[in-house]
Amino acid sequence: MPEISVIQAFRESKMAIRPLLRRFGVIKTTIVVTVMAVVLSVAVTASVNFALNGSFSGTAFLLSVITPVLIAPLFEYRSLFLLDQLDKTEQQLRILSITDDLTGAYNRRHFFELANNEITRIERYAGICSIAILDFDNFKMVNDTYGHIAGDQALQQVSKACMENIRENDVFARYGGDEFVFLFPQTDETRARECLDRVMSKISEITIRADVEIHPKVSIGLYMFSPKVNTLDNILQNADLALYKAKQTGGNRVV
C-alpha cells in the first residue's frame, strides 16, 4: 500500500535522528539539526564560492547562516515531532508485545526467545545458566473462595516481589495461569537459590485483603543448565520435576 511505503521511507530517512530524539526531545533535537544545517550550508557555500571567485564574501556567509536558521526549524520541527510520536508508539507496542498485561512480567513467547538465545550463547561460548519454575500453592482455592479479583491481586503482588528482587539481567516471565519462570544467565545453582530464597522471603510478607487476609504461598523448582540436557524443553522438564518435588514435600519452598 502507498501509505505504508511512505511511512517506511520516512522512518528510514530519520533513523539516525532517533537516538537524539530519545535523549534530548523534539525542541533540543530541532536546534541540533538546525545547527548541523547551518554548518553544512556554510561549508557548501564556502566551497562553491571559493571555487567560482577564489574567495568567500561576507554576504554569502550571512545568507548561508540565515537561510537554514529560517527554513530548517519550520520543516524539521513538525517531522521530528511526528517521528518522536511514532518512536514512542513503537516502543509502547514493543513493550505490550513482550509483557503480560496483568502482571507486567515478560510473556511466555518472549521468555522462550530470551532463553533459547541464552542456551545458544552457552553452547557457542561455554558458560552456565539456571532456570526455575514458580507455581502458587492452592491458587484455585483462592480464586474459588475469595474471587478472581483476590487471585489477580495475588498474581500481581507476587510478580512485583519477584521482579524487584532479581538482578537486572535476570528474566522473570509468566509461564501460564499461576505459573511463572525465572532465567538466571551466568548463574550457578547456589547463586540462583540465594536469589530465590530472597524472593521467597519477600513473598512471605505479602498480604491480600479480601474477606480475610490472604498470604500467598508458592513453590519453586530450580534446575541448572547441563551440557547433557541441552534443549530448553528438557531443561524446563527438569525444573518442573523439581517443582513437583517441592509440592510433594509440603510446598512453600525451593527445591
C-alpha positions in Angstrom: 0.0 0.0 0.0 1.3 3.5 -0.9 0.9 4.9 2.6 2.9 2.1 4.1 5.8 2.7 1.7 5.7 6.5 2.6 5.8 5.7 6.3 8.7 3.2 5.8 10.7 5.8 3.8 10.0 8.4 6.4 11.2 6.1 9.2 14.4 5.0 7.3 15.3 8.6 6.4 15.0 9.6 10.1 16.5 6.5 11.7 19.8 8.3 12.6 17.8 11.1 14.4 16.0 8.7 16.8 18.8 8.5 19.4 18.9 12.3 19.6 15.2 12.4 20.0 15.2 9.9 22.8 18.0 11.8 24.6 17.1 15.4 24.0 13.4 15.6 23.0 11.9 17.4 20.0 12.9 21.0 20.6 16.5 20.4 21.5 16.9 18.0 18.6 15.4 20.6 16.2 18.1 23.0 17.5 20.8 20.4 16.9 19.5 19.7 13.4 19.4 23.4 12.6 23.0 23.9 13.8 24.0 21.0 11.6 22.2 22.5 8.7 23.9 25.8 9.2 27.4 24.1 9.3 26.6 22.2 6.2 25.2 25.3 4.4 28.3 27.3 5.3 30.6 24.5 4.2 28.9 24.1 0.8 28.5 27.8 0.2 32.1 28.4 1.0 33.3 25.6 -1.3 31.2 26.8 -4.2 32.0 30.5 -3.7 35.7 29.8 -3.4 35.7 27.6 -6.5 34.0 30.3 -8.5 35.5 33.5 -7.2 38.6 32.4 -5.3 37.2 34.0 -2.1 34.3 33.8 0.3 32.2 37.0 0.6 30.6 38.3 3.7 27.2 38.4 2.0 27.4 34.7 1.0 28.4 33.8 4.6 25.5 35.7 6.0 23.0 34.1 3.6 24.4 30.6 4.3 23.8 31.1 8.0 20.4 32.9 7.9 18.7 30.7 5.3 18.9 27.3 7.2 18.2 29.2 10.5 14.9 30.4 9.0 14.0 27.3 7.0 15.3 24.2 8.9 13.2 24.7 12.1 10.0 25.1 10.1 10.5 21.9 8.2 12.2 19.8 10.9 10.1 20.5 14.0 7.0 19.0 12.5 8.7 16.0 11.0 10.7 15.4 14.2 7.5 15.7 16.3 5.9 13.1 14.1 8.9 10.9 14.4 9.0 11.3 18.1 5.4 10.2 18.4 6.0 7.2 16.1 9.0 6.2 18.1 7.1 6.3 21.4 4.2 4.4 19.9 6.5 1.7 18.6 8.2 1.4 22.0 4.8 1.1 23.7 3.8 -1.6 21.2 7.1 -3.4 21.7 6.5 -3.4 25.5 2.9 -4.7 25.0 4.1 -7.4 22.7 6.6 -8.9 25.2 4.8 -8.4 28.5 1.9 -10.0 30.3 -0.8 -7.3 30.7 -1.9 -8.4 34.2 1.4 -8.8 36.0 3.8 -6.7 34.0 6.2 -9.8 33.7 7.5 -10.9 30.4 5.1 -13.1 28.5 5.8 -16.8 27.6 6.7 -16.1 24.0 9.4 -13.6 24.9 10.8 -15.8 27.6 11.3 -18.6 25.1 13.0 -16.2 22.8 15.4 -15.0 25.5 16.0 -18.5 27.0 16.8 -20.0 23.6 19.2 -17.1 22.9 20.9 -17.8 26.2 21.3 -21.5 25.6 22.7 -20.9 22.1 25.2 -18.5 23.6 26.2 -21.0 26.2 26.7 -23.8 23.6 28.8 -21.5 21.5 30.9 -19.8 24.1 30.5 -22.1 27.2 29.0 -21.0 30.4 26.1 -21.7 32.7 22.6 -20.6 33.5 19.8 -21.7 35.8 16.1 -21.9 35.2 13.3 -22.0 37.9 9.6 -22.5 37.7 7.3 -20.9 40.3 3.8 -22.2 41.0 1.2 -20.9 43.5 0.2 -23.3 46.2 -3.6 -23.9 46.3 -4.3 -21.0 43.9 -7.6 -22.5 42.7 -8.8 -22.4 46.3 -8.0 -18.7 46.5 -10.0 -18.0 43.3 -12.9 -20.2 44.3 -13.2 -18.9 47.8 -12.3 -15.3 47.6 -12.9 -14.5 43.9 -10.8 -13.7 40.9 -10.1 -10.2 42.0 -8.2 -11.5 45.0 -6.5 -14.1 42.8 -5.4 -11.3 40.4 -4.0 -9.3 43.2 -2.0 -12.3 44.4 -0.6 -12.8 41.0 0.3 -9.1 40.7 1.9 -8.7 44.1 3.9 -11.9 43.8 5.1 -10.9 40.4 6.1 -7.5 41.7 8.1 -9.1 44.6 9.9 -11.4 42.1 10.8 -8.6 39.7 12.0 -6.3 42.4 14.3 -9.0 43.9 16.2 -10.3 40.9 19.1 -8.8 39.1 18.8 -6.5 36.1 19.9 -9.2 33.6 17.7 -11.9 35.1 14.5 -12.8 33.4 11.1 -13.3 35.0 8.1 -14.3 32.9 4.5 -15.5 33.3 4.6 -19.1 32.0 0.9 -19.6 32.1 -2.0 -19.3 34.6 -0.4 -19.1 38.0 3.0 -20.4 36.8 6.0 -18.2 36.4 9.5 -18.9 35.2 12.9 -17.4 36.0 16.0 -17.4 33.8 19.4 -16.7 35.6 22.1 -16.1 33.0 25.7 -17.0 34.0 24.4 -18.2 37.4 25.1 -21.5 39.1 22.5 -23.3 41.2 23.9 -21.9 44.5 23.6 -18.2 43.5 20.2 -18.8 41.9 19.0 -20.4 45.1 20.2 -17.4 47.1 18.2 -15.1 44.8 15.1 -17.4 45.1 15.4 -17.5 48.9 15.3 -13.7 48.9 12.2 -13.8 46.6 10.5 -16.3 48.9 11.2 -14.1 51.9 9.6 -11.1 50.2 6.6 -13.2 49.1 6.1 -14.3 52.7 5.5 -10.6 53.6 2.6 -10.2 51.1 -0.9 -9.8 52.5 -4.0 -9.7 50.3 -7.1 -8.2 52.0 -10.3 -9.9 50.9 -13.0 -11.2 53.3 -10.0 -12.3 55.3 -6.2 -11.7 55.0 -4.7 -14.0 52.4 -1.0 -14.8 52.4 0.0 -16.3 49.1 2.4 -19.2 49.1 4.4 -20.6 46.2 6.7 -23.5 45.4 9.7 -23.2 43.1 11.6 -25.9 41.2 15.2 -25.0 40.2 17.4 -26.6 37.6 20.9 -25.6 36.3 21.8 -25.9 32.7 23.8 -29.0 31.8 25.5 -29.8 28.5 23.8 -33.2 28.7 20.4 -31.5 28.8 20.8 -29.0 26.0 17.3 -28.2 24.9 15.0 -25.7 26.6 12.2 -28.2 26.7 14.4 -30.7 28.6 15.6 -28.0 31.0 12.1 -26.9 31.7 11.0 -30.6 32.3 13.8 -30.9 34.9 12.8 -27.7 36.6 9.2 -29.0 36.5 10.3 -32.2 38.2 12.0 -30.1 40.9 8.7 -28.1 41.3 6.7 -31.3 41.7 9.1 -32.5 44.4 8.7 -29.1 46.2 4.9 -29.6 46.1 5.1 -33.2 47.3 7.2 -32.2 50.3 4.7 -29.7 51.6 5.1 -26.7 49.2 6.1 -23.2 50.1 9.8 -23.9 49.4 12.5 -24.0 46.8 13.8 -27.4 45.6 
